[in-house]
Amino acid sequence: MESHDVSLLKKFGLPEGVRSHEDLLTLLVLNSFCPEKCPEWETFFIESVADFILHRMPPENRVDQAKLLWIFETFTTEGRVNSPLESAMLTHLLKILVAESFAALRTARETGGWIGIDGAKPVAAA
């Protein structure tokens, strides 16, 4: 997989990014069957797959138990992540999830919808 291939994929194959499970499967197959990958592929794969899982795969913008199970079934075998690139993607996904969770908590606290350690505010419905 060369830089030019990634550019073509972005422009013609997935111009709106990964929007469906079929798009995701395309990336997973390409990742599995291309023995040599350029840095542009690694960045594209990590960002596109993590974005799809968190923001476009139902339930959007969160990880529930079913989505977490799907992640484990898709990206691990016998408790081990399938590849270093998939491991990097999962790390990126967790970083996004933590950053967005902290941002949401900060907003909720500022608007009065979050209960802190002090117990002063009621918990906002999730």
Secondary structure, 3 states (H helix, E strand, C coil): CCHHHHHHHHHHHCCCCCCCHHHHHHHHHHHHHCCCCCHHHHHHHHHHHHHHHHHHCCCCCCCCHHHHHHHHHHHEECCEECCHHHHHHHHHHHHHHHHHHHHHHHHHHHHCCCCCCCCCCCCCCC
